[in-house]
Structures are given as C-alpha cells and as structure tokens.
Amino acid sequence: MQVTSKWLDGMCFVGSTESGHSVVMEGLTQEGATRRGPSPMEMLLLGVAGCSSIDVVMIAEKQRQKVVDCQATVTAKRAESVPKVFTEIHIHFKVIGRDLQEKAVARAVEMSAEKYCSASIMLGKAAKVSHSFEIENLSEDGE
C-alpha cells in the first residue's frame, strides 16, 4: 500500500492513493480562512470510522442481520502537549435495520474491536479505545 501527499499551498495538501483516489487535507489555517479539507488527524479518525463500520456491517450480515444503515461517530481526546497524540478514542455505532438482534450486533462490534479493525486496533496501541452501539429497528414499511 502506498499513498502520496502533495503540497498545494499554505498548510494544504492533496493526498493520493495508489488505487486512484484523492482527498484534500489541511492543517492549521489563518483565523477566518476557509479550510478546504479535513486535517490529517481527522482523516485518521475517518479511517477508524470506515474500517470499523465495514467490519460491523459485514459481520452482522454474516449473522443474517438485515442491516439497512450503519453510522459510526468517533469522538477523540488528544494530549495537550506536542506531539498531540490521541489519548482516548470512542466509537459509537448506530445500526439501523429490520429485526436486528442485540446479541448479534454486540458480537459484530466486539469482533471488529478485538480482531478485525486494523485501524482501531493499531491506534489502541497508543490510545484507550472504547466502543458502544445502539440499534434502531425499522418496521416492515421502512419507518
């Protein structure tokens, strides 16, 4: 796996992946300036959200859960001094579907956290990572 970061101007960079995708990232900006993209640290949290969500959906579906949507909200605290590493990361999943079983969703979250999500497991070597979830069961007509 390889990525490239190319400087645009100021603290703005374009990241490109070998799979052909690009994203704008921006560090500190002058007060009042428009940020053109997430910071690199926000990108790390987005990676955790995406990685763990993929696991939760895939595992839940293998358990024959009827998942319609999965939303992950990642909240983090950083050290106050440089390097301002993450010290705490919390991932909260909202799993939406039909006839979802709490035990199955709990197992999917647990398996992601303990075995499959490379991003959260890696960051867990430096920060305290925790997980929670909620389930929203839809009726047959989708509401």
N, C-alpha and C positions, 0 to 999 in steps of 0.2 A: 504494500500500500504506500502511495506517495501523494503528497499534496504540495502545492506551491503557493507562496504568498508574494504578491507583487505590490509594491508601494505606488499609490496614486499621488497623494499629496498630504500635507499635514500629518495626521495620525490615521489616515485612511488607506486600507489595503484591500486588494481583491484576492481572495483565496480560490484556488482552482484544484479540482481533484483529478486524478488520472482517469476517472470514469466520465469526465467531461462536464462536471457541474461547477458552477462558480457562485460565490457569495461575497458580498461587500461586508467588511468588518471595520469598525472604527474605535480607536481608543479614546483617550481624553480629548475633548474639543473645547474651544474657547467658549466662555459663557455666552449664551444666546445663539451659538452656532447650531445649525441643524446637523444631527447625527445621521449619517447615510446608511448605517447598518449596526448590527449588534456588536458589542465588544467581544474580544476573544474569550473572556471568561463567561459571558452569556452563551457563547457558542458551545463551550464545554457543557453547560447545563442543558442546552438544547439537545446535545448528543446523548446525554443521560436520559432525558425525557423520551427521545425517539427510540433509543436502544431498549430501554425497559418496557416501553409500550408495545413494541414489536413482540417481545417475549410474552407479555401478558396476554395479548390477543391470540398469538399462535398457540400457547399452552391451553388457554381457555377453549379455543375452538377444537383442539385435540380431545378435550374432555366433553365435546359435543354441546358446549355452551353456545347459545345464539346471541353472539355479540353484535351489536349494531354500531357502537361507537366506544372509543376509549380515549379519555383525556387525562394527561399527566400534568400536574402542576408541581414544579420543582422549586423549592424555597431553600436558599442557602445563606449561611453566615460566613464572613471572611475574617481573617486575622486583621487586627488593627494596624500592625506594622508590616513593613516590606520584608519578605515577599508576602503579599496579602492572599495567602492560600485559602481555600475553603476549609473551614473547621467543622461545619455541620451542613449536611445536605438532607433535605426531607423530600421524598417523592410521594405525592398523593394521587391515586388513580381514581377516576370516576368511570366505572364500567357500566355501559348502558346496553340493554338488550331485552330479550324475552325469556322468561322462566329461568333467569340466572340463579344458580345455587351459590350461596355464600361460601360454602366449603370449597367449591371448585375455584372460585375467583381468588379466595385466600391462598389456595395452593399455587395458582398461577403467579401471584405476586411473590410468594415465598420462593418459588423455583427461580424466578427472574433474579431476585435479590441474592440468593445463595449460590446459584450455579451458572446462569446463562448470560446475564447482562455484563458484558466485559467492561463497559464504561463505568457503571456504578461500583462494580467490584474493584476496579483499578483505583477509582477515586476513594474508595473505602480504606485504602492503604494509608491515606493521608487525612481523611476527614471521617467524622461519625456520620454514617448514612442510615437513615431510617425510612420506613415505608408505611403507608396506610392506604385504605381504599374505601370506597362507598359504591353501592350498587343502585342502579335505577332500573327497575323492571318496567317495561312498556306493556301496554295491553295489546291485544291482537290487532287492533286498528292502528297501532303505532304511537299512541299517546300515553 
